[in-house]
């Protein structure tokens, strides 16, 4: 289980563009890892579209959003295009990265969100107890702003 202030486990997964995405290649950036059960499911679609609609607010805080599910690249491409998602989607078909982050469940991927800071440290972590629930963009943005305020003190 990942705890706050832990070093984020590094990983490499294939993105919907077909390129490899390696977390450690994004040192110096803030990355919001969004683990979600599946493309084109009602709650996941609402969650990722809400993040899409708030993408400028995430960008203003220096945060890149990255979605991760077990769906294949073709599914990710179709999902991203259908909903005009402005962030990368990664395929974790064997749920190995989900396991590293403690969000592999008995029936697949659990819904979870992790903010990894510029040094690769987990600054926000939430795994949903039930996949019916999700972190709202507003809640995440407030948490990130709170972290910024704590760092300024």
VENMO-V707107 format. One record per pair of residues at least 24 apart in sequence whose C-alpha atoms are under 10 Angstrom apart, sorted by the first residue. I is the first residue (numbers start at 1). J is the second residue. Records with the same first field share a line. If there is no record, write none. Layout:
I->J / J
This chain:
1->99 / 100 / 101 / 102 / 103 / 127
2->100 / 101 / 102 / 103 / 114 / 122 / 124 / 125 / 126 / 127
3->101 / 102 / 114 / 121 / 122 / 123 / 124 / 125 / 126
4->114 / 115 / 116 / 121 / 122 / 123 / 124 / 125 / 126
5->116 / 117 / 120 / 121 / 122 / 123 / 124 / 125
6->116 / 120 / 121 / 122 / 123
7->116 / 117 / 119 / 120 / 121 / 122 / 123
8->100 / 101 / 114 / 115 / 116 / 117 / 119 / 120 / 121 / 122 / 123
9->97 / 100 / 101 / 116 / 120 / 121 / 122
10->97 / 100 / 120
11->96 / 97 / 100
12->90 / 91 / 92 / 97
13->68 / 89 / 90 / 91 / 92 / 93 / 96 / 97
14->72 / 73 / 88 / 89 / 90 / 91 / 92 / 93
15->66 / 67 / 68 / 72 / 73 / 76 / 77 / 88 / 89 / 90 / 91 / 92
16->72 / 73 / 74 / 75 / 76 / 77 / 78 / 79 / 80 / 87 / 88 / 89 / 90 / 91
17->73 / 74 / 76 / 77 / 88 / 89 / 90
18->73 / 74 / 77 / 90 / 91
19->90
20->90
21->66 / 88 / 89 / 90 / 91
23->116 / 120
24->118 / 119 / 120
26->64 / 116 / 117 / 118 / 119 / 120
27->116 / 117 / 118 / 119 / 120 / 121
28->117 / 118 / 119 / 120
29->62 / 63 / 64 / 116 / 117 / 118 / 119 / 120
30->58 / 59 / 61 / 62 / 63 / 64 / 65 / 115 / 116 / 117 / 118 / 119 / 120 / 121 / 122 / 123
31->58 / 62 / 63 / 64 / 65 / 66 / 114 / 115 / 116 / 117 / 118 / 120 / 122
32->58 / 63 / 64 / 65 / 66 / 67 / 113 / 114 / 115 / 116 / 117 / 122 / 123 / 124 / 125 / 140
33->64 / 65 / 66 / 67 / 68 / 89 / 90 / 112 / 113 / 114 / 115 / 116 / 125
34->65 / 66 / 67 / 68 / 69 / 89 / 90 / 111 / 112 / 113 / 114 / 115 / 126 / 135
35->66 / 67 / 68 / 69 / 70 / 89 / 90 / 92 / 97 / 98 / 101 / 103 / 104 / 109 / 110 / 111 / 112 / 113 / 114 / 127
36->67 / 68 / 69 / 70 / 71 / 98 / 103 / 108 / 109 / 110 / 111 / 112 / 113 / 131 / 134
37->68 / 69 / 70 / 71 / 104 / 105 / 107 / 108 / 109 / 110 / 111 / 112 / 131
38->68 / 69 / 70 / 71 / 72 / 75 / 76 / 79 / 108 / 109 / 110 / 111
39->68 / 69 / 70 / 71 / 72 / 75 / 76 / 77 / 78 / 79 / 80 / 89
40->75 / 76 / 78 / 79 / 80 / 82 / 83
42->132
43->131 / 132 / 133 / 134
44->111 / 131 / 132 / 133 / 134
45->79 / 80 / 83
46->134 / 136
47->133 / 134 / 135 / 136 / 137
48->80 / 83 / 85 / 86 / 87 / 136 / 137
49->80 / 83 / 84 / 85 / 86 / 137
50->85 / 136 / 137 / 138
51->85 / 86 / 87 / 135 / 136 / 137 / 138 / 140
52->83 / 84 / 85 / 86 / 87 / 137
53->85 / 86 / 137
54->137 / 138 / 141
55->85 / 86 / 87 / 137
57->137 / 138 / 141
58->137 / 138 / 140 / 141 / 144
61->141 / 144 / 145 / 148
62->117 / 118 / 144
63->115 / 116 / 117 / 118 / 141 / 144
64->88 / 115 / 116
65->89 / 115
66->90 / 113
67->91 / 113
68->92 / 93 / 95 / 97 / 98 / 109 / 111 / 112 / 113
69->93 / 94 / 95 / 97 / 98 / 108 / 109 / 110 / 111
70->94 / 95 / 96 / 97 / 98 / 108 / 109
101->125 / 127
102->127
103->127 / 128
111->135
113->140
114->140
115->140 / 143 / 144
123->147
